[in-house]
Amino acid sequence: MELQCKINVSAAAKAKIFDLWTNADKRKLWEDDLESFVIDGAIKAGGKGKMKLQGKPEMDFTIIEAIEGEAYSERYDLPFGAMIFRHRLLTEGGKSYISHSVRLEKTAVTEDDIAFLSGVFADFPITTLRIKNLLEG
């Protein structure tokens, strides 16, 4: 199951977007519950890192996609399944969009899983708007 939020941005976003996704200080500007975000080494597929959100335990992640100006994705392996966070800059019909999504990879999805994923997704619309404002401000 995957939930996505997408918003129109200016074409100039391409030059700034990757840094907002991967730089801890800049990420804190749009992800307000972020305590720490560390990528160990190069920002590339297969890279590893750790993230800590307020009131949550620190989580390890694996970078599964890192394309400058286009895409950045992280995978979190949790006891009940894997969560994939995808950040993308898309071009559709001559317009640019940023997309922020979360996907739960699990053999059988339950109502509890959907409720959990909905909770994770709850702040995506505001964080996507914050990213847009940072890119265009």
N, CA, C and O of each residue as an XYZ file, in Angstrom:
548
protein
N       0.836     -1.167      0.000
C       0.000      0.000      0.000
C       0.882      1.231      0.000
O       1.889      1.273      0.707
N       0.513      2.245     -0.795
C       1.295      3.470     -0.897
C       0.378      4.675     -0.854
O      -0.686      4.681     -1.474
N       0.800      5.709     -0.109
C       0.095      6.979     -0.033
C       1.034      8.061     -0.536
O       2.220      8.060     -0.206
N       0.505      8.995     -1.340
C       1.352      9.997     -1.984
C       0.714     11.381     -1.897
O      -0.508     11.527     -1.933
N       1.572     12.390     -1.783
C       1.170     13.787     -1.857
C       2.029     14.431     -2.937
O       3.241     14.219     -2.976
N       1.404     15.223     -3.817
C       2.127     15.834     -4.934
C       1.676     17.279     -5.063
O       0.487     17.578     -4.952
N       2.648     18.193     -5.301
C       2.333     19.619     -5.415
C       3.191     20.247     -6.510
O       4.349     19.875     -6.697
N       2.614     21.191     -7.220
C       3.302     21.897     -8.301
C       4.381     22.815     -7.738
O       4.171     23.495     -6.734
N       5.549     22.827     -8.401
C       6.648     23.723     -8.029
C       7.240     24.332     -9.292
O       6.965     23.874    -10.401
N       8.049     25.361     -9.115
C       8.716     25.971    -10.260
C       9.821     25.049    -10.772
O      10.342     24.217    -10.030
N      10.164     25.204    -12.031
C      11.217     24.381    -12.634
C      12.568     24.594    -11.944
O      13.433     23.720    -12.000
N      12.755     25.735    -11.301
C      14.012     26.033    -10.602
C      14.232     25.112     -9.401
O      15.335     25.062     -8.857
N      13.203     24.391     -8.985
C      13.312     23.492     -7.828
C      14.387     22.437     -8.025
O      14.993     21.977     -7.058
N      14.625     22.053     -9.262
C      15.573     20.969     -9.544
C      16.953     21.246     -8.951
O      17.622     20.323     -8.486
N      17.378     22.492     -8.962
C      18.708     22.838     -8.465
C      18.820     22.761     -6.944
O      19.923     22.599     -6.421
N      17.707     22.872     -6.226
C      17.743     22.950     -4.765
C      17.197     21.711     -4.058
O      17.508     21.492     -2.887
N      16.406     20.911     -4.728
C      15.606     19.891     -4.068
C      16.419     18.802     -3.370
O      16.080     18.407     -2.254
N      17.475     18.312     -3.998
C      18.225     17.186     -3.444
C      18.796     17.522     -2.069
O      18.803     16.684     -1.168
N      19.273     18.749     -1.918
C      19.845     19.182     -0.645
C      18.782     19.232      0.452
O      19.075     18.920      1.606
N      17.557     19.619      0.109
C      16.476     19.633      1.103
C      16.134     18.225      1.574
O      15.744     18.036      2.726
N      16.276     17.249      0.706
C      15.986     15.860      1.070
C      17.093     15.227      1.898
O      16.813     14.393      2.759
N      18.349     15.605      1.656
C      19.480     14.849      2.202
C      20.331     15.583      3.239
O      21.125     14.944      3.929
N      20.192     16.891      3.369
C      20.969     17.668      4.324
C      20.169     17.782      5.622
O      19.057     18.311      5.615
N      20.718     17.294      6.729
C      19.985     17.245      7.999
C      19.478     18.615      8.429
O      18.323     18.738      8.837
N      20.314     19.649      8.349
C      19.882     20.981      8.783
C      18.745     21.505      7.916
O      17.812     22.125      8.428
N      18.812     21.264      6.624
C      17.745     21.730      5.735
C      16.500     20.860      5.849
O      15.380     21.342      5.680
N      16.698     19.593      6.133
C      15.547     18.696      6.296
C      14.721     19.086      7.529
O      13.500     18.934      7.540
N      15.396     19.585      8.558
C      14.690     20.022      9.765
C      13.781     21.224      9.494
O      12.870     21.496     10.276
N      14.017     21.939      8.403
C      13.170     23.082      8.058
C      11.782     22.655      7.611
O      10.823     23.414      7.750
N      11.668     21.451      7.079
C      10.353     20.986      6.620
C       9.827     19.792      7.413
O       8.626     19.521      7.395
N      10.697     19.088      8.097
C      10.278     17.938      8.910
C      10.467     18.325     10.373
O      11.514     18.052     10.961
N       9.459     18.959     10.960
C       9.622     19.615     12.256
C       9.758     18.693     13.456
O      10.100     19.159     14.542
N       9.501     17.395     13.296
C       9.700     16.465     14.410
C      11.022     15.697     14.298
O      11.250     14.732     15.026
N      11.877     16.131     13.391
C      13.169     15.472     13.172
C      14.182     15.917     14.224
O      14.480     17.105     14.343
N      14.709     14.961     14.984
C      15.760     15.250     15.958
C      17.133     15.082     15.328
O      18.020     15.914     15.523
N      17.307     14.001     14.570
C      18.597     13.791     13.918
C      18.403     12.987     12.638
O      17.485     12.177     12.516
N      19.291     13.239     11.700
C      19.279     12.564     10.411
C      20.728     12.504      9.939
O      21.332     13.535      9.646
N      21.282     11.302      9.866
C      22.684     11.134      9.515
C      22.810     10.094      8.407
O      22.286      8.985      8.514
N      23.503     10.466      7.358
C      23.841      9.524      6.293
C      25.316      9.192      6.454
O      26.160     10.087      6.499
N      25.620      7.904      6.541
C      27.004      7.451      6.702
C      27.654      7.329      5.331
O      27.352      6.403      4.578
N      28.537      8.249      5.010
C      29.254      8.177      3.742
C      28.522      8.850      2.602
O      27.785      9.817      2.794
N      28.742      8.316      1.407
C      28.198      8.908      0.187
C      26.681      8.736      0.112
O      26.120      7.751      0.591
N      26.049      9.713     -0.494
C      24.597      9.659     -0.699
C      24.363      8.946     -2.021
O      24.362      9.555     -3.091
N      24.164      7.620     -1.911
C      23.953      6.798     -3.101
C      23.184      5.539     -2.714
O      23.125      5.171     -1.541
N      22.607      4.894     -3.698
C      21.881      3.649     -3.446
C      22.797      2.670     -2.724
O      23.950      2.476     -3.109
N      22.265      2.058     -1.671
C      23.042      1.136     -0.850
C      23.638      1.804      0.371
O      24.084      1.120      1.292
N      23.654      3.135      0.397
C      24.161      3.868      1.551
C      23.276      3.647      2.766
O      22.111      3.270      2.641
N      23.831      3.881      3.922
C      23.111      3.649      5.179
C      23.007      4.942      5.968
O      23.763      5.886      5.740
N      22.068      4.973      6.891
C      21.914      6.131      7.746
C      21.043      5.823      8.936
O      20.572      4.701      9.121
N      20.835      6.868      9.754
C      19.995      6.763     10.935
C      19.134      8.017     11.023
O      19.569      9.124     10.704
N      17.879      7.801     11.473
C      16.968      8.914     11.671
C      16.323      8.785     13.039
O      16.002      7.687     13.493
N      16.140      9.932     13.689
C      15.473      9.970     14.992
C      14.407     11.045     14.936
O      14.702     12.212     14.676
N      13.158     10.648     15.182
C      12.043     11.571     15.285
C      11.682     11.753     16.749
O      11.906     10.854     17.560
N      11.123     12.912     17.096
C      10.736     13.179     18.477
C       9.772     12.111     18.981
O       8.787     11.781     18.321
N      10.075     11.579     20.157
C       9.213     10.593     20.794
C       9.265      9.208     20.173
O       8.473      8.339     20.539
N      10.182      8.986     19.241
C      10.301      7.689     18.559
C      11.728      7.169     18.738
O      12.651      7.956     18.949
N      11.913      5.853     18.655
C      13.278      5.316     18.725
C      14.047      5.640     17.434
O      13.452      5.845     16.376
N      15.360      5.679     17.545
C      16.196      5.878     16.362
C      15.988      4.708     15.404
O      15.857      3.562     15.833
N      15.960      5.002     14.113
C      15.736      3.966     13.106
C      16.870      3.978     12.083
O      17.321      5.037     11.649
N      17.319      2.790     11.709
C      18.294      2.638     10.633
C      17.554      2.640      9.305
O      16.421      2.167      9.211
N      18.209      3.180      8.275
C      17.626      3.128      6.942
C      18.692      2.825      5.902
O      19.890      2.975      6.141
N      18.220      2.399      4.752
C      19.074      2.168      3.594
C      18.582      3.069      2.473
O      17.385      3.126      2.193
N      19.505      3.771      1.834
C      19.141      4.581      0.678
C      18.920      3.620     -0.486
O      19.800      2.820     -0.803
N      17.768      3.690     -1.117
C      17.497      2.796     -2.245
C      17.485      3.534     -3.577
O      17.451      2.916     -4.641
N      17.513      4.869     -3.509
C      17.550      5.670     -4.732
C      18.096      7.044     -4.386
O      17.668      7.655     -3.407
N      19.034      7.532     -5.179
C      19.603      8.863     -4.968
C      20.057      9.413     -6.316
O      21.147      9.101     -6.795
N      19.206     10.233     -6.915
C      19.500     10.830     -8.210
C      19.401     12.344     -8.038
O      18.312     12.881     -7.834
N      20.522     13.019     -8.120
C      20.597     14.470     -7.914
C      19.512     15.189     -8.715
O      19.390     14.998     -9.925
N      18.730     16.015     -8.029
C      17.705     16.820     -8.675
C      16.468     16.071     -9.123
O      15.568     16.667     -9.714
N      16.403     14.750     -8.849
C      15.268     13.963     -9.335
C      14.602     13.094     -8.280
O      13.375     13.094     -8.170
N      15.384     12.355     -7.504
C      14.760     11.388     -6.607
C      15.674     11.028     -5.439
O      16.900     11.015     -5.552
N      15.025     10.740     -4.316
C      15.727     10.245     -3.130
C      14.746      9.363     -2.364
O      13.637      9.796     -2.054
N      15.147      8.126     -2.055
C      14.272      7.183     -1.345
C      15.041      6.434     -0.265
O      16.216      6.103     -0.422
N      14.333      6.176      0.846
C      14.897      5.452      1.986
C      14.006      4.266      2.329
O      12.784      4.321      2.190
N      14.647      3.197      2.779
C      13.921      1.995      3.209
C      14.223      1.756      4.686
O      15.377      1.740      5.114
N      13.150      1.572      5.446
C      13.240      1.258      6.866
C      12.679     -0.139      7.067
O      11.502     -0.379      6.796
N      13.505     -1.060      7.537
C      13.055     -2.420      7.814
C      12.582     -2.468      9.262
O      13.371     -2.337     10.197
N      11.268     -2.660      9.424
C      10.639     -2.667     10.730
C      10.191     -4.089     11.063
O      10.116     -4.931     10.167
N       9.895     -4.371     12.315
C       9.492     -5.738     12.688
C       8.279     -6.267     11.910
O       8.171     -7.475     11.697
N       7.381     -5.402     11.491
C       6.156     -5.832     10.819
C       6.186     -5.680      9.302
O       5.210     -6.019      8.633
N       7.289     -5.176      8.748
C       7.391     -4.980      7.302
C       8.369     -3.863      6.996
O       9.038     -3.351      7.893
N       8.450     -3.489      5.739
C       9.354     -2.419      5.326
C       8.548     -1.188      4.930
O       7.499     -1.291      4.294
N       9.064     -0.012      5.323
C       8.463      1.245      4.889
C       9.444      1.937      3.951
O      10.632      2.058      4.249
N       8.930      2.383      2.829
C       9.718      3.084      1.827
C       9.223      4.523      1.756
O       8.039      4.764      1.525
N      10.119      5.468      1.953
C       9.805      6.889      1.790
C      10.436      7.342      0.479
O      11.648      7.235      0.293
N       9.607      7.847     -0.426
C      10.078      8.276     -1.748
C       9.856      9.771     -1.903
O       8.771     10.289     -1.640
N      10.901     10.446     -2.333
C      10.857     11.875     -2.625
C      11.238     12.012     -4.097
O      12.284     11.519     -4.519
N      10.396     12.676     -4.871
C      10.663     12.781     -6.307
C      10.345     14.174     -6.824
O       9.466     14.864     -6.308
N      11.076     14.566     -7.845
C      10.745     15.747     -8.634
C      10.284     15.214     -9.982
O      11.048     14.570    -10.702
N       9.041     15.486    -10.312
C       8.430     14.941    -11.522
C       8.149     16.052    -12.522
O       7.939     17.202    -12.137
N       8.145     15.709    -13.800
C       7.708     16.626    -14.844
C       6.567     15.955    -15.580
O       6.715     14.864    -16.131
N       5.432     16.623    -15.578
C       4.247     16.092    -16.246
C       3.560     17.228    -16.986
O       3.257     18.265    -16.396
N       3.318     17.037    -18.267
C       2.636     18.062    -19.044
C       3.336     19.403    -19.026
O       2.685     20.447    -19.053
N       4.659     19.382    -18.979
C       5.436     20.620    -18.976
C       5.505     21.318    -17.629
O       6.081     22.402    -17.532
N       4.935     20.731    -16.593
C       4.971     21.315    -15.254
C       5.810     20.442    -14.333
O       5.942     19.237    -14.548
N       6.376     21.070    -13.301
C       7.192     20.358    -12.326
C       6.392     20.156    -11.041
O       5.616     21.021    -10.633
N       6.596     19.001    -10.414
C       5.921     18.649     -9.172
C       6.913     17.990     -8.234
O       7.836     17.304     -8.674
N       6.721     18.201     -6.936
C       7.424     17.380     -5.967
C       6.407     16.382     -5.429
O       5.237     16.704     -5.224
N       6.881     15.176     -5.210
C       6.048     14.093     -4.714
C       6.718     13.521     -3.479
O       7.931     13.314     -3.449
N       5.914     13.269     -2.466
C       6.383     12.733     -1.192
C       5.457     11.559     -0.888
O       4.249     11.750     -0.751
N       6.006     10.340     -0.781
C       5.134      9.189     -0.564
C       5.734      8.219      0.445
O       6.935      8.219      0.712
N       4.848      7.394      0.995
C       5.257      6.334      1.903
C       4.551      5.059      1.451
O       3.361      5.066      1.137
N       5.301      3.980      1.426
C       4.764      2.685      1.009
C       5.091      1.654      2.081
O       6.202      1.621      2.611
N       4.123      0.826      2.386
C       4.322     -0.284      3.308
C       4.429     -1.550      2.490
O       3.513     -1.900      1.746
N       5.553     -2.239      2.628
C       5.746     -3.526      1.954
C       5.565     -4.621      2.982
O       6.345     -4.768      3.923
N       4.507     -5.385      2.767
C       4.149     -6.431      3.701
C       3.292     -7.438      2.943
O       2.508     -7.061      2.072
N       3.441     -8.704      3.271
C       2.689     -9.747      2.574
C       1.190     -9.542      2.681
O       0.493     -9.537      1.666
N       0.686     -9.373      3.885
C      -0.751     -9.183      4.095
C      -0.961     -7.910      4.909
O      -0.510     -7.822      6.051
N      -1.638     -6.932      4.332
C      -1.889     -5.657      5.003
C      -3.196     -5.755      5.787
O      -4.219     -6.202      5.268
N      -3.138     -5.327      7.051
C      -4.309     -5.368      7.925
C      -4.878     -3.956      8.108
O      -4.282     -2.970      7.672
N      -6.031     -3.883      8.755
C      -6.606     -2.575      9.077
C      -5.690     -1.796     10.009
O      -5.588     -0.574      9.893
N      -5.026     -2.480     10.926
C      -4.074     -1.821     11.824
C      -2.910     -1.235     11.034
O      -2.439     -0.141     11.346
N      -2.442     -1.954     10.012
C      -1.355     -1.453      9.165
C      -1.794     -0.185      8.433
O      -1.032      0.776      8.331
N      -3.022     -0.193      7.928
C      -3.537      0.973      7.210
C      -3.662      2.166      8.164
O      -3.342      3.294      7.790
N      -4.118      1.925      9.370
C      -4.216      2.998     10.367
C      -2.822      3.549     10.686
O      -2.646      4.763     10.786
N      -1.833      2.664     10.847
C      -0.461      3.095     11.117
C       0.074      3.925      9.958
O       0.628      5.004     10.169
N      -0.088      3.430      8.743
C       0.408      4.136      7.563
C      -0.282      5.487      7.406
O       0.358      6.466      7.021
N      -1.556      5.550      7.694
C      -2.294      6.817      7.633
C      -1.740      7.812      8.637
O      -1.658      9.005      8.347
N      -1.360      7.335      9.814
C      -0.745      8.201     10.815
C       0.592      8.744     10.360
O       0.903      9.916     10.576
N       1.381      7.893      9.733
C       2.679      8.315      9.202
C       2.467      9.374      8.121
O       3.204     10.358      8.056
N       1.468      9.171      7.285
C       1.195     10.053      6.149
C       0.550     11.379      6.564
O       0.572     12.336      5.790
N      -0.011     11.451      7.743
C      -0.828     12.597      8.158
C      -0.158     13.953      7.943
O      -0.836     14.917      7.587
N       1.155     14.050      8.148
C       1.813     15.348      7.982
C       2.414     15.557      6.590
O       3.035     16.591      6.345
N       2.247     14.611      5.685
C       2.827     14.750      4.343
C       2.326     15.981      3.586
O       3.136     16.669      2.965
N       1.026     16.286      3.612
C       0.587     17.486      2.884
C       1.281     18.757      3.370
O       1.703     19.572      2.550
N       1.409     18.944      4.684
C       2.056     20.158      5.188
C       3.557     20.135      4.924
O       4.134     21.173      4.599
N       4.204     18.980      5.055
C       5.643     18.945      4.784
C       5.922     19.172      3.299
O       6.925     19.791      2.945
N       5.049     18.678      2.439
C       5.228     18.904      0.999
C       5.065     20.386      0.687
O       5.816     20.927     -0.124
N       4.108     21.046      1.308
C       3.934     22.489      1.118
C       5.143     23.252      1.667
O       5.586     24.226      1.059
N       5.676     22.819      2.804
C       6.874     23.476      3.356
C       8.049     23.366      2.383
O       8.784     24.333      2.179
N       8.222     22.194      1.788
C       9.304     22.027      0.812
C       9.087     22.988     -0.359
O      10.025     23.662     -0.785
N       7.886     23.056     -0.870
C       7.565     23.980     -1.976
C       7.937     25.405     -1.584
O       8.586     26.111     -2.356
N       7.528     25.834     -0.381
C       7.815     27.200      0.076
C       9.309     27.448      0.217
O       9.787     28.536     -0.102
N      10.051     26.455      0.689
C      11.506     26.599      0.793
C      12.153     26.711     -0.584
O      13.100     27.475     -0.769
N      11.647     25.960     -1.533
C      12.188     25.985     -2.894
C      11.898     27.297     -3.600
O      12.712     27.778     -4.389
N      10.752     27.870     -3.320
C      10.315     29.041     -4.067
C      10.446     30.341     -3.284
O      10.231     31.420     -3.836
N      10.802     30.247     -1.984
C      10.874     31.433     -1.150
C      12.152     32.197     -1.285
O      12.331     33.222     -0.627
